[in-house]
Amino acid sequence: MYLKANIQTMLFDTPSIKIEEGRAEVGLEIDKKYFHALNAIHGAVYFKLLDDATFFAVNSIVEEVFVLTTSFNLNIIRPATEGKLKSIGELKFKSKNLFVAEATLYNEAGKPIAFGTGNFARSKVLLSDVEGYKNRKQ
């Protein structure tokens, strides 16, 4: 479902994703089409990879409904121009309706290039009602 979503097919050629309980990894091969005018990855790509990793870290433990990003703080610490990127997100806090997750984005050499923290809330959209959804336990 993630890989076939309109935003994914429009933006990214071949993202990868791995989801575990409370943790998720999202990867992407850098392409020049993601660059801004200074020939490095645009901040929107950093955000998307970090948001996706934190979202799936949270939604891995919320099995009945989608969660929604309510806020996200992004910190870019170095540019990326080539190779593969990997964003690793982990759940840090959960309550009945609030979830907090953190993610770090790494370049191919394993150096952190960005990090962020997202706040998430439960939506009213049942996962079972979404076309293409498959529960990993099915």
The first five atom37 places (N, CA, C, CB, O) and aatype in JSON, in Angstrom:
{
  "aatype": [12, 18, 10, 11, 0, 2, 9, 5, 16, 12, 10, 13, 3, 16, 14, 15, 9, 11, 9, 6, 6, 7, 1, 0, 6, 19, 7, 10, 6, 9, 3, 11, 11, 18, 13, 8, 0, 10, 2, 0, 9, 8, 7, 0, 19, 18, 13, 11, 10, 10, 3, 3, 0, 16, 13, 13, 0, 19, 2, 15, 9, 19, 6, 6, 19, 13, 19, 10, 16, 16, 15, 13, 2, 10, 2, 9, 9, 1, 14, 0, 16, 6, 7, 11, 10, 11, 15, 9, 7, 6, 10, 11, 13, 11, 15, 11, 2, 10, 13, 19, 0, 6, 0, 16, 10, 18, 2, 6, 0, 7, 11, 14, 9, 0, 13, 7, 16, 7, 2, 13, 0, 1, 15, 11, 19, 10, 10, 15, 3, 19, 6, 7, 18, 11, 2, 1, 11, 5],
  "atom_mask": [
    [1, 1, 1, 1, 1],
    [1, 1, 1, 1, 1],
    [1, 1, 1, 1, 1],
    [1, 1, 1, 1, 1],
    [1, 1, 1, 1, 1],
    [1, 1, 1, 1, 1],
    [1, 1, 1, 1, 1],
    [1, 1, 1, 1, 1],
    [1, 1, 1, 1, 1],
    [1, 1, 1, 1, 1],
    [1, 1, 1, 1, 1],
    [1, 1, 1, 1, 1],
    [1, 1, 1, 1, 1],
    [1, 1, 1, 1, 1],
    [1, 1, 1, 1, 1],
    [1, 1, 1, 1, 1],
    [1, 1, 1, 1, 1],
    [1, 1, 1, 1, 1],
    [1, 1, 1, 1, 1],
    [1, 1, 1, 1, 1],
    [1, 1, 1, 1, 1],
    [1, 1, 1, 0, 1],
    [1, 1, 1, 1, 1],
    [1, 1, 1, 1, 1],
    [1, 1, 1, 1, 1],
    [1, 1, 1, 1, 1],
    [1, 1, 1, 0, 1],
    [1, 1, 1, 1, 1],
    [1, 1, 1, 1, 1],
    [1, 1, 1, 1, 1],
    [1, 1, 1, 1, 1],
    [1, 1, 1, 1, 1],
    [1, 1, 1, 1, 1],
    [1, 1, 1, 1, 1],
    [1, 1, 1, 1, 1],
    [1, 1, 1, 1, 1],
    [1, 1, 1, 1, 1],
    [1, 1, 1, 1, 1],
    [1, 1, 1, 1, 1],
    [1, 1, 1, 1, 1],
    [1, 1, 1, 1, 1],
    [1, 1, 1, 1, 1],
    [1, 1, 1, 0, 1],
    [1, 1, 1, 1, 1],
    [1, 1, 1, 1, 1],
    [1, 1, 1, 1, 1],
    [1, 1, 1, 1, 1],
    [1, 1, 1, 1, 1],
    [1, 1, 1, 1, 1],
    [1, 1, 1, 1, 1],
    [1, 1, 1, 1, 1],
    [1, 1, 1, 1, 1],
    [1, 1, 1, 1, 1],
    [1, 1, 1, 1, 1],
    [1, 1, 1, 1, 1],
    [1, 1, 1, 1, 1],
    [1, 1, 1, 1, 1],
    [1, 1, 1, 1, 1],
    [1, 1, 1, 1, 1],
    [1, 1, 1, 1, 1],
    [1, 1, 1, 1, 1],
    [1, 1, 1, 1, 1],
    [1, 1, 1, 1, 1],
    [1, 1, 1, 1, 1],
    [1, 1, 1, 1, 1],
    [1, 1, 1, 1, 1],
    [1, 1, 1, 1, 1],
    [1, 1, 1, 1, 1],
    [1, 1, 1, 1, 1],
    [1, 1, 1, 1, 1],
    [1, 1, 1, 1, 1],
    [1, 1, 1, 1, 1],
    [1, 1, 1, 1, 1],
    [1, 1, 1, 1, 1],
    [1, 1, 1, 1, 1],
    [1, 1, 1, 1, 1],
    [1, 1, 1, 1, 1],
    [1, 1, 1, 1, 1],
    [1, 1, 1, 1, 1],
    [1, 1, 1, 1, 1],
    [1, 1, 1, 1, 1],
    [1, 1, 1, 1, 1],
    [1, 1, 1, 0, 1],
    [1, 1, 1, 1, 1],
    [1, 1, 1, 1, 1],
    [1, 1, 1, 1, 1],
    [1, 1, 1, 1, 1],
    [1, 1, 1, 1, 1],
    [1, 1, 1, 0, 1],
    [1, 1, 1, 1, 1],
    [1, 1, 1, 1, 1],
    [1, 1, 1, 1, 1],
    [1, 1, 1, 1, 1],
    [1, 1, 1, 1, 1],
    [1, 1, 1, 1, 1],
    [1, 1, 1, 1, 1],
    [1, 1, 1, 1, 1],
    [1, 1, 1, 1, 1],
    [1, 1, 1, 1, 1],
    [1, 1, 1, 1, 1],
    [1, 1, 1, 1, 1],
    [1, 1, 1, 1, 1],
    [1, 1, 1, 1, 1],
    [1, 1, 1, 1, 1],
    [1, 1, 1, 1, 1],
    [1, 1, 1, 1, 1],
    [1, 1, 1, 1, 1],
    [1, 1, 1, 1, 1],
    [1, 1, 1, 1, 1],
    [1, 1, 1, 0, 1],
    [1, 1, 1, 1, 1],
    [1, 1, 1, 1, 1],
    [1, 1, 1, 1, 1],
    [1, 1, 1, 1, 1],
    [1, 1, 1, 1, 1],
    [1, 1, 1, 0, 1],
    [1, 1, 1, 1, 1],
    [1, 1, 1, 0, 1],
    [1, 1, 1, 1, 1],
    [1, 1, 1, 1, 1],
    [1, 1, 1, 1, 1],
    [1, 1, 1, 1, 1],
    [1, 1, 1, 1, 1],
    [1, 1, 1, 1, 1],
    [1, 1, 1, 1, 1],
    [1, 1, 1, 1, 1],
    [1, 1, 1, 1, 1],
    [1, 1, 1, 1, 1],
    [1, 1, 1, 1, 1],
    [1, 1, 1, 1, 1],
    [1, 1, 1, 1, 1],
    [1, 1, 1, 0, 1],
    [1, 1, 1, 1, 1],
    [1, 1, 1, 1, 1],
    [1, 1, 1, 1, 1],
    [1, 1, 1, 1, 1],
    [1, 1, 1, 1, 1],
    [1, 1, 1, 1, 1]
  ],
  "atom_positions": [
    [[0.83, -1.18, 0.0], [0.0, 0.0, 0.0], [0.88, 1.26, 0.0], [-0.95, -0.01, 1.22], [0.63, 2.19, -0.76]],
    [[1.89, 1.28, 0.83], [2.81, 2.42, 0.91], [3.52, 2.66, -0.41], [3.84, 2.2, 2.03], [3.56, 3.79, -0.91]],
    [[4.07, 1.61, -0.97], [4.84, 1.74, -2.2], [3.98, 2.12, -3.41], [5.57, 0.46, -2.49], [4.5, 2.65, -4.39]],
    [[2.67, 1.85, -3.34], [1.77, 2.15, -4.45], [1.01, 3.47, -4.28], [0.79, 1.03, -4.62], [0.26, 3.87, -5.17]],
    [[1.19, 4.14, -3.16], [0.47, 5.39, -2.9], [0.87, 6.44, -3.95], [0.76, 5.91, -1.46], [2.02, 6.48, -4.4]],
    [[-0.08, 7.29, -4.32], [0.17, 8.31, -5.34], [1.4, 9.15, -5.05], [-1.03, 9.22, -5.46], [2.21, 9.38, -5.95]],
    [[1.57, 9.61, -3.82], [2.72, 10.46, -3.49], [4.03, 9.7, -3.68], [2.61, 10.97, -2.04], [5.02, 10.29, -4.1]],
    [[4.03, 8.41, -3.36], [5.25, 7.6, -3.53], [5.6, 7.45, -5.0], [5.07, 6.21, -2.89], [6.74, 7.68, -5.39]],
    [[4.61, 7.08, -5.81], [4.9, 6.84, -7.22], [5.25, 8.13, -7.95], [3.71, 6.17, -7.9], [5.99, 8.1, -8.93]],
    [[4.74, 9.25, -7.47], [5.05, 10.54, -8.08], [6.46, 11.01, -7.71], [4.02, 11.58, -7.66], [7.17, 11.54, -8.56]],
    [[6.85, 10.81, -6.46], [8.13, 11.35, -5.97], [9.31, 10.39, -6.11], [7.99, 11.74, -4.54], [10.37, 10.78, -6.59]],
    [[9.12, 9.16, -5.7], [10.24, 8.25, -5.54], [10.14, 7.06, -6.48], [10.33, 7.78, -4.12], [9.07, 6.47, -6.65]],
    [[11.27, 6.7, -7.08], [11.3, 5.55, -7.98], [11.26, 4.23, -7.24], [12.53, 5.61, -8.85], [10.39, 3.39, -7.5]],
    [[12.18, 4.02, -6.32], [12.3, 2.71, -5.68], [12.59, 2.84, -4.18], [13.41, 1.91, -6.35], [13.67, 2.46, -3.73]],
    [[11.64, 3.35, -3.41], [11.88, 3.37, -1.96], [11.8, 1.94, -1.41], [10.86, 4.29, -1.24], [11.21, 1.06, -2.03]],
    [[12.4, 1.74, -0.27], [12.29, 0.46, 0.42], [11.75, 0.73, 1.82], [13.67, -0.3, 0.48], [11.89, 1.82, 2.36]],
    [[11.13, -0.29, 2.39], [10.57, -0.13, 3.74], [10.64, -1.45, 4.48], [9.11, 0.39, 3.67], [10.42, -2.52, 3.92]],
    [[10.95, -1.35, 5.77], [10.98, -2.51, 6.67], [10.32, -2.04, 7.97], [12.46, -3.05, 6.91], [10.72, -1.03, 8.54]],
    [[9.32, -2.79, 8.43], [8.58, -2.4, 9.62], [8.65, -3.5, 10.67], [7.1, -2.08, 9.28], [8.42, -4.67, 10.37]],
    [[8.98, -3.11, 11.88], [8.96, -3.99, 13.04], [8.13, -3.31, 14.11], [10.41, -4.32, 13.57], [7.73, -2.16, 13.93]],
    [[7.86, -3.97, 15.2], [7.08, -3.35, 16.26], [7.83, -2.18, 16.88], [6.73, -4.39, 17.35], [8.89, -2.35, 17.48]],
    [[7.26, -0.99, 16.72], [7.84, 0.22, 17.3], [9.05, 0.77, 16.55], [0.0, 0.0, 0.0], [9.73, 1.66, 17.05]],
    [[9.31, 0.24, 15.36], [10.51, 0.64, 14.6], [10.25, 0.48, 13.11], [11.76, -0.19, 15.03], [9.54, -0.43, 12.7]],
    [[10.82, 1.37, 12.32], [10.7, 1.26, 10.86], [11.92, 1.85, 10.19], [9.42, 1.96, 10.36], [12.54, 2.79, 10.69]],
    [[12.26, 1.28, 9.03], [13.35, 1.78, 8.2], [12.81, 2.07, 6.81], [14.53, 0.75, 8.14], [12.09, 1.26, 6.22]],
    [[13.15, 3.24, 6.29], [12.77, 3.63, 4.93], [14.04, 4.0, 4.2], [11.73, 4.82, 4.92], [14.85, 4.78, 4.71]],
    [[14.23, 3.45, 3.01], [15.44, 3.71, 2.24], [15.13, 4.29, 0.88], [0.0, 0.0, 0.0], [14.04, 4.09, 0.34]],
    [[16.11, 5.0, 0.32], [15.93, 5.61, -1.0], [17.29, 5.81, -1.65], [15.17, 6.95, -0.9], [18.23, 6.28, -1.01]],
    [[17.39, 5.47, -2.92], [18.58, 5.75, -3.72], [18.49, 7.19, -4.2], [18.7, 4.76, -4.93], [17.47, 7.6, -4.76]],
    [[19.56, 7.96, -3.99], [19.56, 9.37, -4.39], [19.56, 9.47, -5.91], [20.77, 10.11, -3.79], [20.29, 8.76, -6.61]],
    [[18.74, 10.38, -6.4], [18.66, 10.7, -7.83], [18.7, 12.22, -7.95], [17.36, 10.1, -8.5], [18.19, 12.92, -7.07]],
    [[19.29, 12.73, -9.0], [19.41, 14.18, -9.16], [18.06, 14.88, -9.23], [20.2, 14.49, -10.4], [17.98, 16.1, -9.03]],
    [[17.0, 14.15, -9.53], [15.68, 14.79, -9.58], [15.21, 15.25, -8.2], [14.65, 13.83, -10.19], [14.25, 16.01, -8.1]],
    [[15.88, 14.8, -7.14], [15.54, 15.21, -5.78], [16.34, 16.44, -5.32], [15.79, 14.06, -4.81], [16.17, 16.9, -4.19]],
    [[17.2, 16.98, -6.19], [18.11, 18.07, -5.82], [17.43, 19.44, -5.88], [19.32, 18.06, -6.72], [16.52, 19.67, -6.67]],
    [[17.91, 20.35, -5.03], [17.56, 21.76, -5.14], [18.64, 22.44, -6.0], [17.44, 22.45, -3.71], [19.49, 21.76, -6.57]],
    [[18.6, 23.76, -6.09], [19.49, 24.51, -6.98], [20.98, 24.35, -6.64], [19.13, 25.96, -6.94], [21.83, 24.61, -7.5]],
    [[21.31, 23.94, -5.42], [22.71, 23.77, -5.03], [23.2, 22.32, -5.19], [22.91, 24.21, -3.6], [24.23, 21.94, -4.63]],
    [[22.44, 21.53, -5.94], [22.82, 20.14, -6.28], [22.97, 19.21, -5.09], [24.1, 20.15, -7.04], [23.92, 18.43, -5.01]],
    [[22.04, 19.31, -4.16], [21.96, 18.37, -3.03], [20.47, 18.09, -2.78], [22.67, 18.95, -1.73], [19.61, 18.79, -3.31]],
    [[20.19, 17.08, -1.98], [18.82, 16.68, -1.7], [18.02, 17.84, -1.1], [18.8, 15.48, -0.76], [18.49, 18.51, -0.19]],
    [[16.83, 18.05, -1.63], [15.92, 19.09, -1.11], [15.4, 18.68, 0.26], [14.73, 19.34, -2.1], [15.21, 17.49, 0.53]],
    [[15.17, 19.65, 1.13], [14.68, 19.38, 2.48], [13.37, 18.62, 2.52], [0.0, 0.0, 0.0], [13.09, 17.91, 3.49]],
    [[12.56, 18.76, 1.48], [11.29, 18.01, 1.43], [11.53, 16.5, 1.4], [10.47, 18.43, 0.2], [10.74, 15.74, 1.94]],
    [[12.62, 16.09, 0.78], [12.96, 14.66, 0.73], [13.41, 14.18, 2.11], [14.06, 14.38, -0.33], [13.02, 13.1, 2.55]],
    [[14.23, 14.98, 2.79], [14.62, 14.66, 4.17], [13.36, 14.46, 5.02], [15.52, 15.78, 4.77], [13.21, 13.46, 5.72]],
    [[12.45, 15.46, 4.94], [11.22, 15.38, 5.73], [10.43, 14.13, 5.41], [10.36, 16.61, 5.49], [10.01, 13.41, 6.32]],
    [[10.22, 13.85, 4.13], [9.39, 12.71, 3.73], [9.96, 11.41, 4.28], [9.28, 12.63, 2.2], [9.21, 10.58, 4.8]],
    [[11.26, 11.21, 4.17], [11.86, 9.97, 4.66], [11.77, 9.86, 6.18], [13.32, 9.89, 4.23], [11.48, 8.78, 6.71]],
    [[12.01, 10.95, 6.89], [11.92, 10.93, 8.35], [10.48, 10.77, 8.82], [12.52, 12.22, 8.93], [10.21, 10.01, 9.75]],
    [[9.55, 11.47, 8.19], [8.14, 11.36, 8.55], [7.63, 9.95, 8.3], [7.29, 12.39, 7.76], [6.91, 9.39, 9.13]],
    [[7.98, 9.37, 7.16], [7.54, 8.01, 6.86], [8.07, 7.0, 7.87], [7.99, 7.61, 5.45], [7.32, 6.12, 8.31]],
    [[9.33, 7.12, 8.25], [9.9, 6.18, 9.22], [9.24, 6.31, 10.59], [11.42, 6.39, 9.34], [8.97, 5.31, 11.25]],
    [[8.98, 7.54, 11.02], [8.34, 7.72, 12.32], [6.87, 7.29, 12.27], [8.44, 9.18, 12.78], [6.36, 6.68, 13.21]],
    [[6.2, 7.62, 11.16], [4.8, 7.2, 10.99], [4.66, 5.68, 11.13], [4.26, 7.66, 9.62], [3.81, 5.2, 11.88]],
    [[5.49, 4.94, 10.41], [5.37, 3.48, 10.45], [5.83, 2.9, 11.78], [6.17, 2.87, 9.33], [5.33, 1.85, 12.19]],
    [[6.76, 3.55, 12.45], [7.13, 3.09, 13.8], [5.92, 3.18, 14.72], [8.32, 3.94, 14.37], [5.68, 2.28, 15.52]],
    [[5.16, 4.26, 14.6], [3.95, 4.43, 15.42], [2.84, 3.5, 14.95], [3.47, 5.88, 15.38], [2.26, 2.78, 15.75]],
    [[2.55, 3.52, 13.64], [1.42, 2.71, 13.16], [1.67, 1.21, 13.28], [1.13, 3.05, 11.71], [0.75, 0.41, 13.14]],
    [[2.93, 0.82, 13.55], [3.21, -0.6, 13.77], [2.59, -1.1, 15.07], [4.72, -0.84, 13.8], [2.39, -2.31, 15.23]],
    [[2.29, -0.21, 16.0], [1.67, -0.62, 17.26], [0.21, -0.22, 17.35], [2.43, -0.03, 18.43], [-0.5, -0.67, 18.25]],
    [[-0.25, 0.62, 16.44], [-1.67, 1.02, 16.38], [-2.25, 0.26, 15.2], [-1.86, 2.61, 16.22], [-2.1, 0.69, 14.05]],
    [[-2.89, -0.85, 15.46], [-3.28, -1.76, 14.39], [-4.67, -1.55, 13.83], [-3.17, -3.14, 14.88], [-5.0, -2.12, 12.78]],
    [[-5.51, -0.76, 14.48], [-6.88, -0.65, 14.01], [-7.16, 0.58, 13.14], [-7.79, -0.62, 15.17], [-8.04, 0.53, 12.28]],
    [[-6.42, 1.67, 13.34], [-6.66, 2.9, 12.59], [-5.33, 3.49, 12.1], [-7.42, 3.94, 13.46], [-4.26, 3.17, 12.6]],
    [[-5.46, 4.37, 11.08], [-4.29, 5.14, 10.66], [-3.95, 6.16, 11.73], [-4.54, 5.85, 9.3], [-4.83, 6.64, 12.44]],
    [[-2.67, 6.48, 11.85], [-2.28, 7.61, 12.68], [-1.98, 8.78, 11.75], [-1.05, 7.26, 13.59], [-1.68, 8.59, 10.57]],
    [[-2.05, 9.98, 12.3], [-1.81, 11.2, 11.54], [-0.67, 11.98, 12.16], [-3.08, 12.07, 11.48], [-0.57, 12.08, 13.39]],
    [[0.2, 12.53, 11.33], [1.26, 13.41, 11.81], [0.61, 14.72, 12.22], [2.37, 13.64, 10.73], [-0.05, 15.37, 11.41]],
    [[0.78, 15.12, 13.48], [0.21, 16.39, 13.94], [1.27, 17.48, 14.01], [-0.44, 16.22, 15.3], [0.94, 18.67, 13.92]],
    [[2.52, 17.1, 14.18], [3.63, 18.06, 14.1], [4.91, 17.28, 13.85], [3.74, 18.92, 15.42], [5.01, 16.09, 14.15]],
    [[5.89, 17.98, 13.28], [7.17, 17.34, 13.01], [8.27, 18.39, 13.07], [7.16, 16.63, 11.63], [8.15, 19.45, 12.45]],
    [[9.33, 18.1, 13.8], [10.48, 18.99, 13.9], [11.65, 18.33, 13.16], [10.85, 19.28, 15.4], [12.05, 17.21, 13.49]],
    [[12.18, 19.03, 12.18], [13.23, 18.5, 11.31], [14.53, 19.28, 11.51], [12.79, 18.57, 9.83], [14.52, 20.51, 11.58]],
    [[15.64, 18.55, 11.6], [16.96, 19.15, 11.72], [17.87, 18.55, 10.65], [17.56, 18.93, 13.16], [18.16, 17.36, 10.68]],
    [[18.31, 19.38, 9.71], [19.22, 18.93, 8.66], [20.63, 19.32, 9.08], [18.84, 19.55, 7.26], [20.9, 20.48, 9.37]],
    [[21.54, 18.33, 9.11], [22.88, 18.61, 9.61], [23.98, 18.5, 8.56], [23.19, 17.69, 10.73], [25.09, 18.99, 8.78]],
    [[23.7, 17.87, 7.43], [24.67, 17.85, 6.34], [23.96, 17.51, 5.04], [25.82, 16.82, 6.62], [22.91, 16.86, 5.05]],
    [[24.53, 17.94, 3.9], [23.89, 17.67, 2.62], [24.14, 16.23, 2.16], [24.41, 18.64, 1.56], [25.06, 15.56, 2.62]],
    [[23.29, 15.78, 1.26], [23.46, 14.47, 0.64], [23.39, 14.65, -0.87], [22.37, 13.45, 1.14], [22.51, 15.35, -1.37]],
    [[24.31, 14.02, -1.59], [24.38, 14.21, -3.03], [24.45, 12.91, -3.83], [25.56, 15.05, -3.37], [24.23, 12.92, -5.05]],
    [[24.75, 11.79, -3.16], [24.86, 10.52, -3.88], [24.7, 9.35, -2.92], [26.2, 10.42, -4.62], [24.81, 9.5, -1.7]],
    [[24.44, 8.18, -3.5], [24.35, 6.96, -2.71], [22.94, 6.67, -2.22], [0.0, 0.0, 0.0], [21.96, 7.19, -2.75]],
    [[22.88, 5.84, -1.2], [21.6, 5.43, -0.63], [21.39, 6.13, 0.7], [21.55, 3.9, -0.44], [22.33, 6.36, 1.46]],
    [[20.14, 6.47, 0.97], [19.75, 7.06, 2.25], [18.93, 6.04, 3.02], [18.93, 8.38, 2.04], [18.21, 5.24, 2.43]],
    [[19.06, 6.07, 4.35], [18.25, 5.19, 5.2], [17.76, 5.99, 6.39], [19.07, 3.94, 5.67], [18.55, 6.58, 7.13]],
    [[16.46, 6.0, 6.57], [15.83, 6.66, 7.71], [15.36, 5.59, 8.68], [14.65, 7.57, 7.26], [14.64, 4.67, 8.3]],
    [[15.77, 5.71, 9.94], [15.37, 4.74, 10.96], [14.53, 5.47, 12.01], [16.62, 4.05, 11.62], [15.01, 6.39, 12.67]],
    [[13.28, 5.04, 12.14], [12.37, 5.65, 13.09], [12.05, 4.71, 14.24], [0.0, 0.0, 0.0], [11.93, 3.5, 14.06]],
    [[11.9, 5.3, 15.44], [11.57, 4.5, 16.63], [10.54, 5.22, 17.48], [12.83, 4.22, 17.45], [10.61, 6.43, 17.68]],
    [[9.59, 4.46, 17.97], [8.59, 4.97, 18.89], [9.26, 5.32, 20.21], [7.44, 3.95, 19.11], [10.02, 4.51, 20.75]],
    [[8.99, 6.51, 20.74], [9.6, 6.94, 21.99], [8.6, 7.12, 23.12], [10.34, 8.21, 21.78], [8.96, 7.01, 24.29]],
    [[7.35, 7.39, 22.78], [6.32, 7.64, 23.8], [4.97, 7.28, 23.23], [6.34, 9.12, 24.27], [4.7, 7.5, 22.05]],
    [[4.11, 6.71, 24.08], [2.75, 6.43, 23.66], [1.8, 6.63, 24.83], [2.62, 5.01, 23.1], [2.12, 6.31, 25.97]],
    [[0.65, 7.17, 24.51], [-0.46, 7.25, 25.45], [-1.7, 6.88, 24.66], [-0.58, 8.69, 26.12], [-1.59, 6.38, 23.54]],
    [[-2.86, 7.1, 25.21], [-4.09, 6.69, 24.51], [-4.22, 7.34, 23.14], [-5.31, 7.04, 25.36], [-4.57, 6.67, 22.17]],
    [[-3.93, 8.63, 23.04], [-4.13, 9.34, 21.78], [-2.91, 10.08, 21.26], [-5.24, 10.31, 21.93], [-2.98, 10.66, 20.18]],
    [[-1.81, 10.09, 21.98], [-0.61, 10.79, 21.54], [0.56, 9.81, 21.45], [-0.26, 11.95, 22.51], [0.77, 8.98, 22.33]],
    [[1.29, 9.93, 20.35], [2.46, 9.1, 20.12], [3.59, 10.01, 19.66], [2.17, 7.96, 19.08], [3.37, 10.94, 18.89]],
    [[4.8, 9.73, 20.14], [5.97, 10.49, 19.74], [7.01, 9.5, 19.21], [6.54, 11.35, 20.93], [7.29, 8.48, 19.84]],
    [[7.57, 9.83, 18.05], [8.6, 8.98, 17.46], [9.74, 9.86, 16.97], [8.03, 8.11, 16.31], [9.54, 11.02, 16.59]],
    [[10.93, 9.29, 16.98], [12.13, 9.98, 16.5], [12.73, 9.17, 15.36], [13.17, 10.19, 17.64], [12.62, 7.95, 15.32]],
    [[13.38, 9.88, 14.43], [14.07, 9.2, 13.33], [15.36, 9.93, 13.01], [13.17, 9.12, 12.08], [15.49, 11.14, 13.2]],
    [[16.31, 9.15, 12.52], [17.57, 9.69, 12.02], [17.73, 9.22, 10.59], [18.79, 9.25, 12.91], [17.46, 8.06, 10.27]],
    [[18.17, 10.14, 9.73], [18.42, 9.84, 8.32], [19.93, 9.72, 8.13], [17.81, 10.93, 7.38], [20.68, 10.63, 8.49]],
    [[20.38, 8.6, 7.56], [21.79, 8.32, 7.38], [22.16, 8.3, 5.89], [22.16, 6.99, 8.03], [21.35, 7.89, 5.05]],
    [[23.37, 8.73, 5.58], [23.86, 8.59, 4.21], [24.45, 7.2, 4.05], [24.92, 9.68, 3.87], [24.45, 6.41, 5.0]],
    [[24.95, 6.9, 2.87], [25.46, 5.56, 2.59], [26.67, 5.19, 3.45], [25.83, 5.46, 1.13], [26.92, 4.01, 3.69]],
    [[27.41, 6.18, 3.9], [28.57, 5.94, 4.77], [28.17, 5.73, 6.23], [29.56, 7.1, 4.67], [29.02, 5.5, 7.08]],
    [[26.87, 5.82, 6.52], [26.39, 5.63, 7.88], [26.43, 6.88, 8.74], [0.0, 0.0, 0.0], [26.2, 6.8, 9.94]],
    [[26.73, 8.03, 8.13], [26.76, 9.29, 8.88], [25.36, 9.89, 8.94], [27.75, 10.29, 8.25], [24.66, 9.91, 7.94]],
    [[24.96, 10.38, 10.12], [23.66, 11.04, 10.2], [23.67, 12.33, 9.38], [23.29, 11.35, 11.68], [24.62, 13.12, 9.46]],
    [[22.62, 12.53, 8.6], [22.52, 13.76, 7.81], [21.32, 14.61, 8.22], [22.43, 13.43, 6.33], [21.23, 15.79, 7.88]],
    [[20.39, 14.0, 8.96], [19.22, 14.73, 9.47], [18.56, 13.9, 10.56], [18.2, 15.04, 8.31], [18.76, 12.68, 10.64]],
    [[17.79, 14.56, 11.4], [17.0, 13.85, 12.4], [15.74, 14.65, 12.68], [17.82, 13.62, 13.71], [15.67, 15.84, 12.38]],
    [[14.76, 13.97, 13.24], [13.51, 14.67, 13.52], [12.66, 13.93, 14.53], [0.0, 0.0, 0.0], [12.86, 12.75, 14.82]],
    [[11.7, 14.66, 15.05], [10.74, 14.13, 16.02], [9.35, 14.46, 15.53], [10.99, 14.7, 17.45], [9.05, 15.6, 15.18]],
    [[8.5, 13.45, 15.53], [7.12, 13.65, 15.1], [6.13, 13.3, 16.2], [0.0, 0.0, 0.0], [6.35, 12.38, 16.98]],
    [[5.04, 14.06, 16.24], [3.9, 13.76, 17.11], [2.79, 13.23, 16.23], [3.44, 15.02, 17.92], [2.54, 13.73, 15.13]],
    [[2.12, 12.21, 16.73], [1.08, 11.53, 15.96], [-0.16, 11.31, 16.81], [1.6, 10.18, 15.42], [-0.07, 11.17, 18.03]],
    [[-1.31, 11.3, 16.15], [-2.59, 11.04, 16.82], [-3.37, 9.99, 16.03], [-3.42, 12.36, 16.97], [-3.18, 9.84, 14.83]],
    [[-4.22, 9.29, 16.72], [-5.1, 8.31, 16.05], [-6.09, 9.05, 15.16], [-5.85, 7.43, 17.09], [-6.63, 10.08, 15.55]],
    [[-6.33, 8.51, 13.97], [-7.4, 9.04, 13.12], [-8.64, 8.19, 13.36], [-6.98, 9.04, 11.6], [-8.63, 7.28, 14.18]],
    [[-9.7, 8.49, 12.63], [-10.92, 7.68, 12.7], [-11.03, 6.73, 11.51], [-12.16, 8.59, 12.76], [-12.04, 6.06, 11.33]],
    [[-9.97, 6.67, 10.69], [-9.97, 5.84, 9.49], [-9.49, 4.44, 9.85], [-9.07, 6.46, 8.39], [-8.33, 4.24, 10.23]],
    [[-10.38, 3.48, 9.72], [-10.02, 2.09, 9.99], [-9.07, 1.58, 8.92], [-11.28, 1.2, 10.07], [-9.33, 1.77, 7.73]],
    [[-7.99, 0.95, 9.32], [-7.06, 0.38, 8.35], [-7.75, -0.65, 7.47], [-5.87, -0.24, 9.07], [-7.45, -0.76, 6.28]],
    [[-8.65, -1.41, 8.04], [-9.35, -2.45, 7.28], [-10.22, -1.88, 6.17], [-10.2, -3.29, 8.21], [-10.59, -2.6, 5.25]],
    [[-10.55, -0.59, 6.24], [-11.37, 0.05, 5.21], [-10.55, 0.64, 4.07], [-12.21, 1.13, 5.83], [-11.12, 1.12, 3.09]],
    [[-9.24, 0.61, 4.18], [-8.37, 1.24, 3.18], [-7.97, 0.21, 2.13], [-7.12, 1.86, 3.84], [-7.46, -0.86, 2.45]],
    [[-8.22, 0.57, 0.86], [-7.88, -0.33, -0.24], [-6.38, -0.61, -0.25], [-8.32, 0.27, -1.58], [-5.56, 0.31, -0.16]],
    [[-6.02, -1.88, -0.36], [-4.62, -2.26, -0.44], [-3.97, -2.54, 0.91], [0.0, 0.0, 0.0], [-2.82, -2.99, 0.95]],
    [[-4.66, -2.29, 2.02], [-4.06, -2.53, 3.33], [-3.97, -4.02, 3.6], [-4.88, -1.83, 4.44], [-4.92, -4.77, 3.36]],
    [[-2.82, -4.45, 4.09], [-2.61, -5.83, 4.52], [-1.99, -5.8, 5.89], [-1.73, -6.62, 3.52], [-0.94, -5.19, 6.09]],
    [[-2.61, -6.44, 6.83], [-2.04, -6.56, 8.17], [-0.88, -7.53, 8.08], [-3.11, -7.04, 9.22], [-1.03, -8.63, 7.54]],
    [[0.27, -7.15, 8.59], [1.46, -8.01, 8.5], [1.25, -9.35, 9.2], [2.66, -7.29, 9.12], [1.99, -10.3, 8.94]],
    [[0.25, -9.44, 10.08], [0.01, -10.69, 10.8], [-0.95, -11.61, 10.04], [-0.56, -10.38, 12.17], [-1.2, -12.74, 10.47]],
    [[-1.47, -11.12, 8.91], [-2.39, -11.96, 8.12], [-1.64, -12.93, 7.26], [-3.29, -11.11, 7.24], [-2.25, -13.71, 6.53]]
  ]
}
